[in-house]
């Protein structure tokens, strides 16, 4: 088996950097989403939403579940696949 060339090492490093940047961006968006959910929860707790005025609350809940579903697929894809070497 031949040792990897400098070009393949450089590509692997570049891929690793891009993957880490992508993970950081997704983490940042998750943190921002969590802050939004906290804000909405605080408003809900104070009685800001009524049976006639709940669209923002419902939309935030749906978005949060979407984020959960995305992470269910991203975690194995980004963290677990390729770790068997």
mmCIF file of the N, C-alpha and C atoms, coordinates in Angstrom:
data_MODEL
# 
_entry.id   MODEL 
# 
loop_
_atom_site.group_PDB 
_atom_site.id 
_atom_site.type_symbol 
_atom_site.label_atom_id 
_atom_site.label_alt_id 
_atom_site.label_comp_id 
_atom_site.label_asym_id 
_atom_site.label_entity_id 
_atom_site.label_seq_id 
_atom_site.pdbx_PDB_ins_code 
_atom_site.Cartn_x 
_atom_site.Cartn_y 
_atom_site.Cartn_z 
_atom_site.occupancy 
_atom_site.B_iso_or_equiv 
_atom_site.pdbx_formal_charge 
_atom_site.auth_seq_id 
_atom_site.auth_comp_id 
_atom_site.auth_asym_id 
_atom_site.auth_atom_id 
_atom_site.pdbx_PDB_model_num 
ATOM 1   N N  . UNK A 1 1  ? 0.835   -1.174 0.000  1.00 0.00 ? 1  UNK A N  1 
ATOM 2   C CA . UNK A 1 1  ? 0.000   0.000  0.000  1.00 0.00 ? 1  UNK A CA 1 
ATOM 3   C C  . UNK A 1 1  ? 0.885   1.243  0.000  1.00 0.00 ? 1  UNK A C  1 
ATOM 4   N N  . UNK A 1 2  ? 0.611   2.153  -0.926 1.00 0.00 ? 2  UNK A N  1 
ATOM 5   C CA . UNK A 1 2  ? 1.421   3.364  -1.031 1.00 0.00 ? 2  UNK A CA 1 
ATOM 6   C C  . UNK A 1 2  ? 1.001   4.398  0.015  1.00 0.00 ? 2  UNK A C  1 
ATOM 7   N N  . UNK A 1 3  ? 1.962   5.172  0.499  1.00 0.00 ? 3  UNK A N  1 
ATOM 8   C CA . UNK A 1 3  ? 1.591   6.256  1.424  1.00 0.00 ? 3  UNK A CA 1 
ATOM 9   C C  . UNK A 1 3  ? 0.836   7.348  0.663  1.00 0.00 ? 3  UNK A C  1 
ATOM 10  N N  . UNK A 1 4  ? -0.062  8.060  1.348  1.00 0.00 ? 4  UNK A N  1 
ATOM 11  C CA . UNK A 1 4  ? -0.824  9.106  0.660  1.00 0.00 ? 4  UNK A CA 1 
ATOM 12  C C  . UNK A 1 4  ? 0.098   10.218 0.169  1.00 0.00 ? 4  UNK A C  1 
ATOM 13  N N  . UNK A 1 5  ? -0.228  10.759 -0.971 1.00 0.00 ? 5  UNK A N  1 
ATOM 14  C CA . UNK A 1 5  ? 0.578   11.839 -1.529 1.00 0.00 ? 5  UNK A CA 1 
ATOM 15  C C  . UNK A 1 5  ? 0.267   13.150 -0.811 1.00 0.00 ? 5  UNK A C  1 
ATOM 16  N N  . UNK A 1 6  ? 1.132   14.155 -1.068 1.00 0.00 ? 6  UNK A N  1 
ATOM 17  C CA . UNK A 1 6  ? 0.916   15.472 -0.469 1.00 0.00 ? 6  UNK A CA 1 
ATOM 18  C C  . UNK A 1 6  ? -0.403  16.070 -0.944 1.00 0.00 ? 6  UNK A C  1 
ATOM 19  N N  . UNK A 1 7  ? -0.770  15.801 -2.188 1.00 0.00 ? 7  UNK A N  1 
ATOM 20  C CA . UNK A 1 7  ? -2.019  16.335 -2.727 1.00 0.00 ? 7  UNK A CA 1 
ATOM 21  C C  . UNK A 1 7  ? -3.222  15.748 -1.996 1.00 0.00 ? 7  UNK A C  1 
ATOM 22  N N  . UNK A 1 8  ? -3.196  14.443 -1.748 1.00 0.00 ? 8  UNK A N  1 
ATOM 23  C CA . UNK A 1 8  ? -4.331  13.828 -1.050 1.00 0.00 ? 8  UNK A CA 1 
ATOM 24  C C  . UNK A 1 8  ? -4.390  14.300 0.404  1.00 0.00 ? 8  UNK A C  1 
ATOM 25  N N  . UNK A 1 9  ? -3.246  14.529 1.027  1.00 0.00 ? 9  UNK A N  1 
ATOM 26  C CA . UNK A 1 9  ? -3.231  15.073 2.391  1.00 0.00 ? 9  UNK A CA 1 
ATOM 27  C C  . UNK A 1 9  ? -3.809  16.481 2.415  1.00 0.00 ? 9  UNK A C  1 
ATOM 28  N N  . UNK A 1 10 ? -3.440  17.283 1.442  1.00 0.00 ? 10 UNK A N  1 
ATOM 29  C CA . UNK A 1 10 ? -3.953  18.652 1.374  1.00 0.00 ? 10 UNK A CA 1 
ATOM 30  C C  . UNK A 1 10 ? -5.465  18.641 1.159  1.00 0.00 ? 10 UNK A C  1 
ATOM 31  N N  . UNK A 1 11 ? -5.945  17.757 0.307  1.00 0.00 ? 11 UNK A N  1 
ATOM 32  C CA . UNK A 1 11 ? -7.396  17.656 0.086  1.00 0.00 ? 11 UNK A CA 1 
ATOM 33  C C  . UNK A 1 11 ? -8.106  17.211 1.352  1.00 0.00 ? 11 UNK A C  1 
ATOM 34  N N  . UNK A 1 12 ? -7.513  16.266 2.057  1.00 0.00 ? 12 UNK A N  1 
ATOM 35  C CA . UNK A 1 12 ? -8.122  15.790 3.295  1.00 0.00 ? 12 UNK A CA 1 
ATOM 36  C C  . UNK A 1 12 ? -8.171  16.900 4.337  1.00 0.00 ? 12 UNK A C  1 
ATOM 37  N N  . UNK A 1 13 ? -7.101  17.693 4.453  1.00 0.00 ? 13 UNK A N  1 
ATOM 38  C CA . UNK A 1 13 ? -7.094  18.821 5.387  1.00 0.00 ? 13 UNK A CA 1 
ATOM 39  C C  . UNK A 1 13 ? -8.144  19.849 5.002  1.00 0.00 ? 13 UNK A C  1 
ATOM 40  N N  . UNK A 1 14 ? -8.245  20.139 3.694  1.00 0.00 ? 14 UNK A N  1 
ATOM 41  C CA . UNK A 1 14 ? -9.234  21.107 3.233  1.00 0.00 ? 14 UNK A CA 1 
ATOM 42  C C  . UNK A 1 14 ? -10.649 20.601 3.522  1.00 0.00 ? 14 UNK A C  1 
ATOM 43  N N  . UNK A 1 15 ? -10.908 19.329 3.266  1.00 0.00 ? 15 UNK A N  1 
ATOM 44  C CA . UNK A 1 15 ? -12.214 18.763 3.562  1.00 0.00 ? 15 UNK A CA 1 
ATOM 45  C C  . UNK A 1 15 ? -12.514 18.851 5.055  1.00 0.00 ? 15 UNK A C  1 
ATOM 46  N N  . UNK A 1 16 ? -11.529 18.563 5.895  1.00 0.00 ? 16 UNK A N  1 
ATOM 47  C CA . UNK A 1 16 ? -11.719 18.632 7.339  1.00 0.00 ? 16 UNK A CA 1 
ATOM 48  C C  . UNK A 1 16 ? -12.038 20.055 7.767  1.00 0.00 ? 16 UNK A C  1 
ATOM 49  N N  . UNK A 1 17 ? -11.347 21.037 7.211  1.00 0.00 ? 17 UNK A N  1 
ATOM 50  C CA . UNK A 1 17 ? -11.626 22.438 7.552  1.00 0.00 ? 17 UNK A CA 1 
ATOM 51  C C  . UNK A 1 17 ? -13.031 22.833 7.136  1.00 0.00 ? 17 UNK A C  1 
ATOM 52  N N  . UNK A 1 18 ? -13.431 22.442 5.953  1.00 0.00 ? 18 UNK A N  1 
ATOM 53  C CA . UNK A 1 18 ? -14.779 22.767 5.468  1.00 0.00 ? 18 UNK A CA 1 
ATOM 54  C C  . UNK A 1 18 ? -15.824 22.085 6.345  1.00 0.00 ? 18 UNK A C  1 
ATOM 55  N N  . UNK A 1 19 ? -15.565 20.833 6.704  1.00 0.00 ? 19 UNK A N  1 
ATOM 56  C CA . UNK A 1 19 ? -16.517 20.114 7.561  1.00 0.00 ? 19 UNK A CA 1 
ATOM 57  C C  . UNK A 1 19 ? -16.644 20.793 8.921  1.00 0.00 ? 19 UNK A C  1 
ATOM 58  N N  . UNK A 1 20 ? -15.536 21.214 9.507  1.00 0.00 ? 20 UNK A N  1 
ATOM 59  C CA . UNK A 1 20 ? -15.590 21.892 10.805 1.00 0.00 ? 20 UNK A CA 1 
ATOM 60  C C  . UNK A 1 20 ? -16.312 23.227 10.700 1.00 0.00 ? 20 UNK A C  1 
ATOM 61  N N  . UNK A 1 21 ? -16.073 23.966 9.626  1.00 0.00 ? 21 UNK A N  1 
ATOM 62  C CA . UNK A 1 21 ? -16.768 25.233 9.436  1.00 0.00 ? 21 UNK A CA 1 
ATOM 63  C C  . UNK A 1 21 ? -18.268 25.000 9.299  1.00 0.00 ? 21 UNK A C  1 
ATOM 64  N N  . UNK A 1 22 ? -18.650 24.000 8.538  1.00 0.00 ? 22 UNK A N  1 
ATOM 65  C CA . UNK A 1 22 ? -20.069 23.671 8.371  1.00 0.00 ? 22 UNK A CA 1 
ATOM 66  C C  . UNK A 1 22 ? -20.692 23.288 9.705  1.00 0.00 ? 22 UNK A C  1 
ATOM 67  N N  . UNK A 1 23 ? -19.995 22.501 10.492 1.00 0.00 ? 23 UNK A N  1 
ATOM 68  C CA . UNK A 1 23 ? -20.515 22.114 11.801 1.00 0.00 ? 23 UNK A CA 1 
ATOM 69  C C  . UNK A 1 23 ? -20.657 23.332 12.708 1.00 0.00 ? 23 UNK A C  1 
ATOM 70  N N  . UNK A 1 24 ? -19.700 24.254 12.663 1.00 0.00 ? 24 UNK A N  1 
ATOM 71  C CA . UNK A 1 24 ? -19.783 25.459 13.483 1.00 0.00 ? 24 UNK A CA 1 
ATOM 72  C C  . UNK A 1 24 ? -20.971 26.324 13.070 1.00 0.00 ? 24 UNK A C  1 
ATOM 73  N N  . UNK A 1 25 ? -21.218 26.416 11.772 1.00 0.00 ? 25 UNK A N  1 
ATOM 74  C CA . UNK A 1 25 ? -22.359 27.206 11.296 1.00 0.00 ? 25 UNK A CA 1 
ATOM 75  C C  . UNK A 1 25 ? -23.666 26.566 11.760 1.00 0.00 ? 25 UNK A C  1 
ATOM 76  N N  . UNK A 1 26 ? -23.777 25.245 11.646 1.00 0.00 ? 26 UNK A N  1 
ATOM 77  C CA . UNK A 1 26 ? -24.989 24.565 12.113 1.00 0.00 ? 26 UNK A CA 1 
ATOM 78  C C  . UNK A 1 26 ? -25.145 24.708 13.620 1.00 0.00 ? 26 UNK A C  1 
ATOM 79  N N  . UNK A 1 27 ? -24.055 24.639 14.359 1.00 0.00 ? 27 UNK A N  1 
ATOM 80  C CA . UNK A 1 27 ? -24.127 24.815 15.803 1.00 0.00 ? 27 UNK A CA 1 
ATOM 81  C C  . UNK A 1 27 ? -24.605 26.226 16.134 1.00 0.00 ? 27 UNK A C  1 
ATOM 82  N N  . UNK A 1 28 ? -24.064 27.216 15.452 1.00 0.00 ? 28 UNK A N  1 
ATOM 83  C CA . UNK A 1 28 ? -24.482 28.596 15.681 1.00 0.00 ? 28 UNK A CA 1 
ATOM 84  C C  . UNK A 1 28 ? -25.953 28.816 15.377 1.00 0.00 ? 28 UNK A C  1 
ATOM 85  N N  . UNK A 1 29 ? -26.434 28.211 14.295 1.00 0.00 ? 29 UNK A N  1 
ATOM 86  C CA . UNK A 1 29 ? -27.857 28.349 13.975 1.00 0.00 ? 29 UNK A CA 1 
ATOM 87  C C  . UNK A 1 29 ? -28.708 27.636 15.024 1.00 0.00 ? 29 UNK A C  1 
ATOM 88  N N  . UNK A 1 30 ? -28.218 26.536 15.563 1.00 0.00 ? 30 UNK A N  1 
ATOM 89  C CA . UNK A 1 30 ? -28.945 25.847 16.629 1.00 0.00 ? 30 UNK A CA 1 
ATOM 90  C C  . UNK A 1 30 ? -29.012 26.674 17.905 1.00 0.00 ? 30 UNK A C  1 
ATOM 91  N N  . UNK A 1 31 ? -27.924 27.348 18.227 1.00 0.00 ? 31 UNK A N  1 
ATOM 92  C CA . UNK A 1 31 ? -27.908 28.226 19.401 1.00 0.00 ? 31 UNK A CA 1 
ATOM 93  C C  . UNK A 1 31 ? -28.881 29.387 19.196 1.00 0.00 ? 31 UNK A C  1 
ATOM 94  N N  . UNK A 1 32 ? -28.863 29.985 18.006 1.00 0.00 ? 32 UNK A N  1 
ATOM 95  C CA . UNK A 1 32 ? -29.793 31.076 17.717 1.00 0.00 ? 32 UNK A CA 1 
ATOM 96  C C  . UNK A 1 32 ? -31.238 30.593 17.808 1.00 0.00 ? 32 UNK A C  1 
ATOM 97  N N  . UNK A 1 33 ? -31.497 29.399 17.310 1.00 0.00 ? 33 UNK A N  1 
ATOM 98  C CA . UNK A 1 33 ? -32.843 28.828 17.403 1.00 0.00 ? 33 UNK A CA 1 
ATOM 99  C C  . UNK A 1 33 ? -33.247 28.616 18.859 1.00 0.00 ? 33 UNK A C  1 
ATOM 100 N N  . UNK A 1 34 ? -32.320 28.143 19.661 1.00 0.00 ? 34 UNK A N  1 
ATOM 101 C CA . UNK A 1 34 ? -32.594 27.945 21.086 1.00 0.00 ? 34 UNK A CA 1 
ATOM 102 C C  . UNK A 1 34 ? -32.922 29.253 21.787 1.00 0.00 ? 34 UNK A C  1 
ATOM 103 N N  . UNK A 1 35 ? -32.220 30.319 21.411 1.00 0.00 ? 35 UNK A N  1 
ATOM 104 C CA . UNK A 1 35 ? -32.527 31.627 21.993 1.00 0.00 ? 35 UNK A CA 1 
ATOM 105 C C  . UNK A 1 35 ? -33.923 32.089 21.585 1.00 0.00 ? 35 UNK A C  1 
ATOM 106 N N  . UNK A 1 36 ? -34.278 31.842 20.333 1.00 0.00 ? 36 UNK A N  1 
ATOM 107 C CA . UNK A 1 36 ? -35.620 32.187 19.864 1.00 0.00 ? 36 UNK A CA 1 
ATOM 108 C C  . UNK A 1 36 ? -36.676 31.398 20.628 1.00 0.00 ? 36 UNK A C  1 
ATOM 109 N N  . UNK A 1 37 ? -36.454 30.120 20.816 1.00 0.00 ? 37 UNK A N  1 
ATOM 110 C CA . UNK A 1 37 ? -37.406 29.294 21.562 1.00 0.00 ? 37 UNK A CA 1 
ATOM 111 C C  . UNK A 1 37 ? -37.520 29.795 23.006 1.00 0.00 ? 37 UNK A C  1 
ATOM 112 N N  . UNK A 1 38 ? -36.408 30.184 23.602 1.00 0.00 ? 38 UNK A N  1 
ATOM 113 C CA . UNK A 1 38 ? -36.436 30.742 24.956 1.00 0.00 ? 38 UNK A CA 1 
ATOM 114 C C  . UNK A 1 38 ? -37.248 32.019 25.030 1.00 0.00 ? 38 UNK A C  1 
ATOM 115 N N  . UNK A 1 39 ? -37.086 32.881 24.032 1.00 0.00 ? 39 UNK A N  1 
ATOM 116 C CA . UNK A 1 39 ? -37.853 34.132 23.973 1.00 0.00 ? 39 UNK A CA 1 
ATOM 117 C C  . UNK A 1 39 ? -39.341 33.840 23.846 1.00 0.00 ? 39 UNK A C  1 
ATOM 118 N N  . UNK A 1 40 ? -39.685 32.925 22.962 1.00 0.00 ? 40 UNK A N  1 
ATOM 119 C CA . UNK A 1 40 ? -41.094 32.564 22.760 1.00 0.00 ? 40 UNK A CA 1 
ATOM 120 C C  . UNK A 1 40 ? -41.662 31.915 24.021 1.00 0.00 ? 40 UNK A C  1 
ATOM 121 N N  . UNK A 1 41 ? -40.886 31.065 24.679 1.00 0.00 ? 41 UNK A N  1 
ATOM 122 C CA . UNK A 1 41 ? -41.349 30.429 25.914 1.00 0.00 ? 41 UNK A CA 1 
ATOM 123 C C  . UNK A 1 41 ? -41.600 31.474 27.000 1.00 0.00 ? 41 UNK A C  1 
ATOM 124 N N  . UNK A 1 42 ? -40.723 32.451 27.098 1.00 0.00 ? 42 UNK A N  1 
ATOM 125 C CA . UNK A 1 42 ? -40.900 33.523 28.091 1.00 0.00 ? 42 UNK A CA 1 
ATOM 126 C C  . UNK A 1 42 ? -42.181 34.298 27.807 1.00 0.00 ? 42 UNK A C  1 
ATOM 127 N N  . UNK A 1 43 ? -42.414 34.617 26.535 1.00 0.00 ? 43 UNK A N  1 
ATOM 128 C CA . UNK A 1 43 ? -43.651 35.326 26.176 1.00 0.00 ? 43 UNK A CA 1 
ATOM 129 C C  . UNK A 1 43 ? -44.878 34.460 26.442 1.00 0.00 ? 43 UNK A C  1 
ATOM 130 N N  . UNK A 1 44 ? -44.778 33.169 26.146 1.00 0.00 ? 44 UNK A N  1 
ATOM 131 C CA . UNK A 1 44 ? -45.917 32.270 26.392 1.00 0.00 ? 44 UNK A CA 1 
ATOM 132 C C  . UNK A 1 44 ? -46.217 32.191 27.884 1.00 0.00 ? 44 UNK A C  1 
ATOM 133 N N  . UNK A 1 45 ? -45.166 32.111 28.679 1.00 0.00 ? 45 UNK A N  1 
ATOM 134 C CA . UNK A 1 45 ? -45.336 32.027 30.125 1.00 0.00 ? 45 UNK A CA 1 
ATOM 135 C C  . UNK A 1 45 ? -46.019 33.281 30.671 1.00 0.00 ? 45 UNK A C  1 
ATOM 136 N N  . UNK A 1 46 ? -45.741 34.438 30.065 1.00 0.00 ? 46 UNK A N  1 
ATOM 137 C CA . UNK A 1 46 ? -46.336 35.694 30.540 1.00 0.00 ? 46 UNK A CA 1 
ATOM 138 C C  . UNK A 1 46 ? -47.737 35.929 29.968 1.00 0.00 ? 46 UNK A C  1 
ATOM 139 N N  . UNK A 1 47 ? -48.229 35.007 29.148 1.00 0.00 ? 47 UNK A N  1 
ATOM 140 C CA . UNK A 1 47 ? -49.588 35.118 28.641 1.00 0.00 ? 47 UNK A CA 1 
ATOM 141 C C  . UNK A 1 47 ? -49.725 35.939 27.373 1.00 0.00 ? 47 UNK A C  1 
ATOM 142 N N  . UNK A 1 48 ? -48.668 36.072 26.603 1.00 0.00 ? 48 UNK A N  1 
ATOM 143 C CA . UNK A 1 48 ? -48.704 36.896 25.395 1.00 0.00 ? 48 UNK A CA 1 
ATOM 144 C C  . UNK A 1 48 ? -49.496 36.244 24.265 1.00 0.00 ? 48 UNK A C  1 
ATOM 145 N N  . UNK A 1 49 ? -49.680 34.943 24.328 1.00 0.00 ? 49 UNK A N  1 
ATOM 146 C CA . UNK A 1 49 ? -50.388 34.244 23.256 1.00 0.00 ? 49 UNK A CA 1 
ATOM 147 C C  . UNK A 1 49 ? -51.777 33.841 23.730 1.00 0.00 ? 49 UNK A C  1 
ATOM 148 N N  . UNK A 1 50 ? -52.737 34.043 22.852 1.00 0.00 ? 50 UNK A N  1 
ATOM 149 C CA . UNK A 1 50 ? -54.127 33.706 23.147 1.00 0.00 ? 50 UNK A CA 1 
ATOM 150 C C  . UNK A 1 50 ? -54.600 32.681 22.117 1.00 0.00 ? 50 UNK A C  1 
ATOM 151 N N  . UNK A 1 51 ? -55.793 32.125 22.303 1.00 0.00 ? 51 UNK A N  1 
ATOM 152 C CA . UNK A 1 51 ? -56.316 31.204 21.292 1.00 0.00 ? 51 UNK A CA 1 
ATOM 153 C C  . UNK A 1 51 ? -56.463 31.844 19.909 1.00 0.00 ? 51 UNK A C  1 
ATOM 154 N N  . UNK A 1 52 ? -56.556 33.153 19.845 1.00 0.00 ? 52 UNK A N  1 
ATOM 155 C CA . UNK A 1 52 ? -56.674 33.833 18.553 1.00 0.00 ? 52 UNK A CA 1 
ATOM 156 C C  . UNK A 1 52 ? -55.309 34.314 18.035 1.00 0.00 ? 52 UNK A C  1 
ATOM 157 N N  . UNK A 1 53 ? -54.323 34.336 18.884 1.00 0.00 ? 53 UNK A N  1 
ATOM 158 C CA . UNK A 1 53 ? -53.006 34.868 18.535 1.00 0.00 ? 53 UNK A CA 1 
ATOM 159 C C  . UNK A 1 53 ? -51.935 33.864 18.948 1.00 0.00 ? 53 UNK A C  1 
ATOM 160 N N  . UNK A 1 54 ? -51.752 32.831 18.165 1.00 0.00 ? 54 UNK A N  1 
ATOM 161 C CA . UNK A 1 54 ? -50.785 31.793 18.534 1.00 0.00 ? 54 UNK A CA 1 
ATOM 162 C C  . UNK A 1 54 ? -49.905 31.368 17.354 1.00 0.00 ? 54 UNK A C  1 
ATOM 163 N N  . UNK A 1 55 ? -50.019 32.027 16.206 1.00 0.00 ? 55 UNK A N  1 
ATOM 164 C CA . UNK A 1 55 ? -49.295 31.595 15.007 1.00 0.00 ? 55 UNK A CA 1 
ATOM 165 C C  . UNK A 1 55 ? -47.777 31.608 15.194 1.00 0.00 ? 55 UNK A C  1 
ATOM 166 N N  . UNK A 1 56 ? -47.248 32.641 15.836 1.00 0.00 ? 56 UNK A N  1 
ATOM 167 C CA . UNK A 1 56 ? -45.797 32.709 16.035 1.00 0.00 ? 56 UNK A CA 1 
ATOM 168 C C  . UNK A 1 56 ? -45.340 31.578 16.948 1.00 0.00 ? 56 UNK A C  1 
ATOM 169 N N  . UNK A 1 57 ? -46.111 31.304 17.973 1.00 0.00 ? 57 UNK A N  1 
ATOM 170 C CA . UNK A 1 57 ? -45.785 30.214 18.892 1.00 0.00 ? 57 UNK A CA 1 
ATOM 171 C C  . UNK A 1 57 ? -45.799 28.871 18.155 1.00 0.00 ? 57 UNK A C  1 
ATOM 172 N N  . UNK A 1 58 ? -46.808 28.638 17.356 1.00 0.00 ? 58 UNK A N  1 
ATOM 173 C CA . UNK A 1 58 ? -46.905 27.381 16.622 1.00 0.00 ? 58 UNK A CA 1 
ATOM 174 C C  . UNK A 1 58 ? -45.797 27.260 15.583 1.00 0.00 ? 58 UNK A C  1 
ATOM 175 N N  . UNK A 1 59 ? -45.503 28.338 14.880 1.00 0.00 ? 59 UNK A N  1 
ATOM 176 C CA . UNK A 1 59 ? -44.421 28.327 13.892 1.00 0.00 ? 59 UNK A CA 1 
ATOM 177 C C  . UNK A 1 59 ? -43.075 28.057 14.526 1.00 0.00 ? 59 UNK A C  1 
ATOM 178 N N  . UNK A 1 60 ? -42.838 28.631 15.697 1.00 0.00 ? 60 UNK A N  1 
ATOM 179 C CA . UNK A 1 60 ? -41.578 28.392 16.402 1.00 0.00 ? 60 UNK A CA 1 
ATOM 180 C C  . UNK A 1 60 ? -41.459 26.929 16.815 1.00 0.00 ? 60 UNK A C  1 
ATOM 181 N N  . UNK A 1 61 ? -42.552 26.343 17.289 1.00 0.00 ? 61 UNK A N  1 
ATOM 182 C CA . UNK A 1 61 ? -42.540 24.927 17.665 1.00 0.00 ? 61 UNK A CA 1 
ATOM 183 C C  . UNK A 1 61 ? -42.268 24.029 16.466 1.00 0.00 ? 61 UNK A C  1 
ATOM 184 N N  . UNK A 1 62 ? -42.883 24.338 15.331 1.00 0.00 ? 62 UNK A N  1 
ATOM 185 C CA . UNK A 1 62 ? -42.649 23.545 14.125 1.00 0.00 ? 62 UNK A CA 1 
ATOM 186 C C  . UNK A 1 62 ? -41.199 23.670 13.655 1.00 0.00 ? 62 UNK A C  1 
ATOM 187 N N  . UNK A 1 63 ? -40.665 24.891 13.715 1.00 0.00 ? 63 UNK A N  1 
ATOM 188 C CA . UNK A 1 63 ? -39.269 25.087 13.312 1.00 0.00 ? 63 UNK A CA 1 
ATOM 189 C C  . UNK A 1 63 ? -38.334 24.297 14.238 1.00 0.00 ? 63 UNK A C  1 
ATOM 190 N N  . UNK A 1 64 ? -38.604 24.314 15.529 1.00 0.00 ? 64 UNK A N  1 
ATOM 191 C CA . UNK A 1 64 ? -37.753 23.600 16.474 1.00 0.00 ? 64 UNK A CA 1 
ATOM 192 C C  . UNK A 1 64 ? -37.760 22.104 16.185 1.00 0.00 ? 64 UNK A C  1 
ATOM 193 N N  . UNK A 1 65 ? -38.910 21.557 15.848 1.00 0.00 ? 65 UNK A N  1 
ATOM 194 C CA . UNK A 1 65 ? -38.965 20.133 15.505 1.00 0.00 ? 65 UNK A CA 1 
ATOM 195 C C  . UNK A 1 65 ? -38.228 19.852 14.194 1.00 0.00 ? 65 UNK A C  1 
ATOM 196 N N  . UNK A 1 66 ? -38.285 20.795 13.261 1.00 0.00 ? 66 UNK A N  1 
ATOM 197 C CA . UNK A 1 66 ? -37.514 20.662 12.024 1.00 0.00 ? 66 UNK A CA 1 
ATOM 198 C C  . UNK A 1 66 ? -36.020 20.604 12.326 1.00 0.00 ? 66 UNK A C  1 
ATOM 199 N N  . UNK A 1 67 ? -35.557 21.467 13.211 1.00 0.00 ? 67 UNK A N  1 
ATOM 200 C CA . UNK A 1 67 ? -34.144 21.466 13.598 1.00 0.00 ? 67 UNK A CA 1 
ATOM 201 C C  . UNK A 1 67 ? -33.776 20.122 14.221 1.00 0.00 ? 67 UNK A C  1 
ATOM 202 N N  . UNK A 1 68 ? -34.654 19.577 15.056 1.00 0.00 ? 68 UNK A N  1 
ATOM 203 C CA . UNK A 1 68 ? -34.398 18.247 15.647 1.00 0.00 ? 68 UNK A CA 1 
ATOM 204 C C  . UNK A 1 68 ? -34.244 17.183 14.564 1.00 0.00 ? 68 UNK A C  1 
ATOM 205 N N  . UNK A 1 69 ? -35.146 17.187 13.597 1.00 0.00 ? 69 UNK A N  1 
ATOM 206 C CA . UNK A 1 69 ? -35.065 16.200 12.521 1.00 0.00 ? 69 UNK A CA 1 
ATOM 207 C C  . UNK A 1 69 ? -33.780 16.345 11.713 1.00 0.00 ? 69 UNK A C  1 
ATOM 208 N N  . UNK A 1 70 ? -33.383 17.578 11.447 1.00 0.00 ? 70 UNK A N  1 
ATOM 209 C CA . UNK A 1 70 ? -32.141 17.802 10.706 1.00 0.00 ? 70 UNK A CA 1 
ATOM 210 C C  . UNK A 1 70 ? -30.964 17.217 11.479 1.00 0.00 ? 70 UNK A C  1 
ATOM 211 N N  . UNK A 1 71 ? -30.902 17.435 12.797 1.00 0.00 ? 71 UNK A N  1 
ATOM 212 C CA . UNK A 1 71 ? -29.794 16.913 13.582 1.00 0.00 ? 71 UNK A CA 1 
ATOM 213 C C  . UNK A 1 71 ? -29.814 15.396 13.687 1.00 0.00 ? 71 UNK A C  1 
ATOM 214 N N  . UNK A 1 72 ? -31.012 14.801 13.639 1.00 0.00 ? 72 UNK A N  1 
ATOM 215 C CA . UNK A 1 72 ? -31.080 13.339 13.667 1.00 0.00 ? 72 UNK A CA 1 
ATOM 216 C C  . UNK A 1 72 ? -30.331 12.755 12.468 1.00 0.00 ? 72 UNK A C  1 
ATOM 217 N N  . UNK A 1 73 ? -30.398 13.434 11.326 1.00 0.00 ? 73 UNK A N  1 
ATOM 218 C CA . UNK A 1 73 ? -29.699 12.949 10.136 1.00 0.00 ? 73 UNK A CA 1 
ATOM 219 C C  . UNK A 1 73 ? -28.272 13.472 10.047 1.00 0.00 ? 73 UNK A C  1 
ATOM 220 N N  . UNK A 1 74 ? -28.023 14.701 10.498 1.00 0.00 ? 74 UNK A N  1 
ATOM 221 C CA . UNK A 1 74 ? -26.684 15.271 10.380 1.00 0.00 ? 74 UNK A CA 1 
ATOM 222 C C  . UNK A 1 74 ? -25.690 14.632 11.342 1.00 0.00 ? 74 UNK A C  1 
ATOM 223 N N  . UNK A 1 75 ? -26.129 14.301 12.543 1.00 0.00 ? 75 UNK A N  1 
ATOM 224 C CA . UNK A 1 75 ? -25.191 13.737 13.514 1.00 0.00 ? 75 UNK A CA 1 
ATOM 225 C C  . UNK A 1 75 ? -24.525 12.470 12.982 1.00 0.00 ? 75 UNK A C  1 
ATOM 226 N N  . UNK A 1 76 ? -25.300 11.482 12.528 1.00 0.00 ? 76 UNK A N  1 
ATOM 227 C CA . UNK A 1 76 ? -24.620 10.301 11.987 1.00 0.00 ? 76 UNK A CA 1 
ATOM 228 C C  . UNK A 1 76 ? -23.797 10.609 10.743 1.00 0.00 ? 76 UNK A C  1 
ATOM 229 N N  . UNK A 1 77 ? -24.317 11.493 9.898  1.00 0.00 ? 77 UNK A N  1 
ATOM 230 C CA . UNK A 1 77 ? -23.616 11.801 8.660  1.00 0.00 ? 77 UNK A CA 1 
ATOM 231 C C  . UNK A 1 77 ? -22.272 12.472 8.920  1.00 0.00 ? 77 UNK A C  1 
ATOM 232 N N  . UNK A 1 78 ? -22.233 13.453 9.810  1.00 0.00 ? 78 UNK A N  1 
ATOM 233 C CA . UNK A 1 78 ? -21.023 14.240 10.018 1.00 0.00 ? 78 UNK A CA 1 
ATOM 234 C C  . UNK A 1 78 ? -20.075 13.644 11.070 1.00 0.00 ? 78 UNK A C  1 
ATOM 235 N N  . UNK A 1 79 ? -20.613 12.968 12.058 1.00 0.00 ? 79 UNK A N  1 
ATOM 236 C CA . UNK A 1 79 ? -19.776 12.529 13.171 1.00 0.00 ? 79 UNK A CA 1 
ATOM 237 C C  . UNK A 1 79 ? -19.447 11.043 13.167 1.00 0.00 ? 79 UNK A C  1 
ATOM 238 N N  . UNK A 1 80 ? -20.365 10.224 12.689 1.00 0.00 ? 80 UNK A N  1 
ATOM 239 C CA . UNK A 1 80 ? -20.180 8.787  12.859 1.00 0.00 ? 80 UNK A CA 1 
ATOM 240 C C  . UNK A 1 80 ? -19.695 8.072  11.608 1.00 0.00 ? 80 UNK A C  1 
ATOM 241 N N  . UNK A 1 81 ? -20.106 8.511  10.436 1.00 0.00 ? 81 UNK A N  1 
ATOM 242 C CA . UNK A 1 81 ? -19.704 7.849  9.192  1.00 0.00 ? 81 UNK A CA 1 
ATOM 243 C C  . UNK A 1 81 ? -18.221 8.112  8.953  1.00 0.00 ? 81 UNK A C  1 
ATOM 244 N N  . UNK A 1 82 ? -17.499 7.090  8.649  1.00 0.00 ? 82 UNK A N  1 
ATOM 245 C CA . UNK A 1 82 ? -16.072 7.236  8.371  1.00 0.00 ? 82 UNK A CA 1 
ATOM 246 C C  . UNK A 1 82 ? -15.191 7.130  9.602  1.00 0.00 ? 82 UNK A C  1 
ATOM 247 N N  . UNK A 1 83 ? -15.747 6.805  10.750 1.00 0.00 ? 83 UNK A N  1 
ATOM 248 C CA . UNK A 1 83 ? -14.955 6.670  11.973 1.00 0.00 ? 83 UNK A CA 1 
ATOM 249 C C  . UNK A 1 83 ? -14.434 5.261  12.188 1.00 0.00 ? 83 UNK A C  1 
ATOM 250 N N  . UNK A 1 84 ? -14.662 4.365  11.244 1.00 0.00 ? 84 UNK A N  1 
ATOM 251 C CA . UNK A 1 84 ? -14.277 2.973  11.425 1.00 0.00 ? 84 UNK A CA 1 
ATOM 252 C C  . UNK A 1 84 ? -12.839 2.677  11.005 1.00 0.00 ? 84 UNK A C  1 
ATOM 253 N N  . UNK A 1 85 ? -12.101 3.655  10.567 1.00 0.00 ? 85 UNK A N  1 
ATOM 254 C CA . UNK A 1 85 ? -10.713 3.406  10.105 1.00 0.00 ? 85 UNK A CA 1 
ATOM 255 C C  . UNK A 1 85 ? -9.774  3.222  11.261 1.00 0.00 ? 85 UNK A C  1 
# 
